Amino acid sequence: MKEAKEEKINIKGFLIKYIIVFILLILVSIIVFINLNRVIMFGNVFGSFLSFFKIFGVILFFISLIISLIYHIIILTYIFFKYLNDTIDFEKIIKFDKKIDVLNFTFKCLTTILFIMIFVSTPCTVIGASMEKTFYEGENVLCVNYFFSEPNDGDVIVFESKEESFYIKRVVAKSNDKIKYDNINFILYINDKELHDLNDNKQDIFKDDYKRITASIGIDDSTLEFVVPNNKYLVLGDNRNQSLDSRKFGFIDKKSIFGKVVLRFYPFNKFNTF
């Protein structure tokens, strides 16, 4: 009687495990389907960190997710119909599951790890000099996505440009922020606060830049005050003399944002949070 009881507990645990994992895989599939563009963006962003992963990472994610999902569907469907016909043999099913446990576990791990990297946090490499002296070319940073939130003024973000290139810039104005320009002292105000040059350049940095900003967003430079539209952001590089940013391509759209930079983890002697 004792052995029969232990077997019953094992069967119950087996079913609960498969049902829970199956539900999680369905949720992951729904999230991926809704945010398919983000999965594709991941390949390019993560490709800056490990170039061979640019396409392979996305392919591997889909393969592991599909295999894990199909396997769980087959097992649960088989159990369901065998149960209806009263011919179910749990011992046989559990033995089969144990035989391919390593392979099954591997695909589920790959799905989980890559899902976290796509939708939670992604390591990437800084390219170019546009964010000096905050970030230098070759430094590795970790960015977290905005799956449950959105960027604020001053955040450093990674986003996809209209040319399908990826940039790292600083948000200087978000949706509904008021932009005001003092064309006498060449000062730009965001919500009545002066916007400073982070690299302390001793020049009138907005003397010509305001014209470039207004031209890029399609308004006349004689308009000295405007509001950032909904789901739009104004971004600039910290090293503004060597930055391709909103002065060239205007506002960026919320859906083009991949994530916010929260950590520099390499070089190790410059480890820092943001």
N, C-alpha and C positions, 0 to 999 in steps of 0.2 A: 504493500500500500504506500509505503514511504517513497519508493522509486517512482511509482505512478504519479504521485503528487509533485515530485521534482520535475518530471517530464512535462506535466501540465503547466507549471510555472515557466519553464523554458519556452514552451509554445506560445504562451501569452506574451512573454517578453519579446519573442521573435516577431510576433504580429504587431505589437506596439511600436517596436523599432522601425519596421518597414513602413507602417502607416505614417509615423511622424516624419521620417526622412522623405517619404513620397510627397507629403504636404509641403515640406520645406522646398523640395525641388520644383513643385508647381509654383510656389510663390516666387522663387528665383527666376523661373521661366517667364512669369508675368512681368516682373520688374525689368528683365532683359528686353522683352518685347516692347514694353512702353518706352524704354530708354536705349533703343538699339543704336541710335546715333552716338551715344556715349561709349558703347562698347567699341565702336569703330574708332572713335577718338583716342581711346586707351592705347590702341596699337601704335599710333603715332607718338603720343606723349611718352609712353614707356619705352618706345624705340630709341629715344634720346639717351636712355639709361643703359639699355642692352639692345644694341642695334639689330641683332638677329631675332629679337622678340617682336619686331615691329608688326609683322603679319602673323608669325607663328603663334604668338601669344593669344590672339583673338581666335584663330583656328582651333588651338588646343582647348580653349575654354568651351567653345561650342561642341567640340567632339566629346569632351568629358561630361558636359551637362546632358547632352543627348543620350549618350550611352547609359549614364546613371539613371536617367528618367525612364528610358525604354526598359531597362532591366527590372526596375521596380514595378513598372506597369505589367510586365510579363509575369512576374512572381505573384503579385496580388491578384491578377486576373485568373491565373492558374489555380490559386487557392480558392477563389470565389466559386469557380465552376466545379471544382472538385468537391467543395463543400455542399453545393446544391445537389450533386449526384451521390453524395454520401460515400465518395470513394477517396477521400483525402488521406494522404499519408504524410503527416508532418515530419516524421523521422527522416523520410527520404528527401524532403525539401530542405530540411535543416542541414543534412549531410552534404547536399549539393551546394548549398550556400557557403558552407565552410571550405569546400574545395576551391572556390573562386574568391574567397574572402579577401585575399591580398590584392587581386585585380580590382575587385569592387571597391575596396577601401582606397586604392590609389586614385581611381577616377573621382570618387567623392571628395578626396583631399584636394585634388587639382581644381575641381569645381569651386570648392570653398575658398581656397587661397586666391584663385584668380578673381572670384566674385568680390572678395575683400579689396583686392588691388584695383579693381575697376570702379567699385561703388563706395569704398571707404577711404583708402589712402593709397597713393601711387608714388613711388620714387621716380625722379626724373633729373636730367642734367641741364644746367644753365648753359645756353649757347649765346655768344655775343657779349658786347660790353654795355648794353643799354641799361642795366641795373647796377652798374658800379656807382658808388662804393658799397652798396648793400650786398650784392652778389656778383661774383666774378665768373668768367667763362670756365667751365669744367667742374664747378662745384655741384655737389649732389644735394637735392632738396626733397622733402616729402610734402606732397600736397594732399589735402583732404577734400572730398567733394562737397557739393552743396545740395545733397539729396534732401536734407531737411531744413536748410536755411539758405541765406544768400549773403553776398559780400557787403562789407561796410566800407566807408571812406577810410583810406589808409591801408587796407588789406592788399597784400601782394597776391596776384592770381595768375593762373595759367589758363589760356583760352585759345580758341581756334579763330584765326583771322579769315577774312573773306577770300584770301588767296590760299586757304587750306593749310597755312603754316601755323605753327604754335608759338605763342609769345608768352613771356613772363613780364608783367607790368604791375604798376601800383594803381589802385582805384583812387581817383581824386574826387569823383562825384558819382553818386548813385541816383537811382530813379527818384524824381521829384525834388532833388537838390536844386537850390537856386544859384545860378552862376551870375556873378556881377563883375564888370571890368572897369577899372579906373584908368581911362586912357590918357590921363595927365601924368600920373605917377607910375603907370604901367604895372599895376597890381591887380591880380586876379583874386576874387573872393568867392569862397564856397560857403553858402549859408552865412554870409557876413563875416566869415573868418578868412584872414589872408592866407593864401597858398604860398608856402615857402619852397625854395629850391633846396632839396635835401643835401646837395653837395656844396652848398654855400658859394655858388658862383656869384661874383661881384658884378653882375651885369643885369640889365633890364630884361630878364628872361622872357617876359610876356609882351615885349614891345612889338615883335612881329608874330609871336606864337598865337596870339588871340585871333589875328586875321586868318592864320592857318586853321585854327580850330573851327571858327565860324564857317570858313569855306568848305571844310570837310563835312560839316553837318548840314550845309545848305541854307545858311541864313546870312544876311548882310552884316558886315563887320561894324556898321554904324549902330547895330543893335547891341547895346551895352549890358543887357540883362536878359537871361532866358532860363527856362526850367528844363532839367533833364527829363525826357519822356519816360513813361512806364517801361520797365524791363530793359532799360538802356543804361550804359555806364560809360563814363569818361575815364580813360586810362592814360597814364604817362610813364615813361621810364625815369628812374631816378637820375640817370646820366643823360640829361635831356639833349645834350649836344650830339649824342650818338644813339638816338632812340627813334625807332619807327613806331608811332603810337597814334593816339586819337587826333593828333595834329595832321596826320596823313589820311587815316581811314575812318575818322569820325567816331561815333558811338559804337560800342560793341553790344551785342545782344546777350541777354541773360542765358539763352540756350547754348551759346557758344562757349560758356565758361566751363572749364573742366574741373578746377578746384582751387583752393586757397593754400598758399605755401605756409606751413606751420613750423617747419623744422629744417635746419641745414645739418646734415649728418656727416658730410665729407667736404673738405678735409677735417680730420678729427679735432685738430687744434682750434678750429673755428666752429665747433658744434654749438648750435644756438637755436632757440625757439623764437617764433615770431607771432 
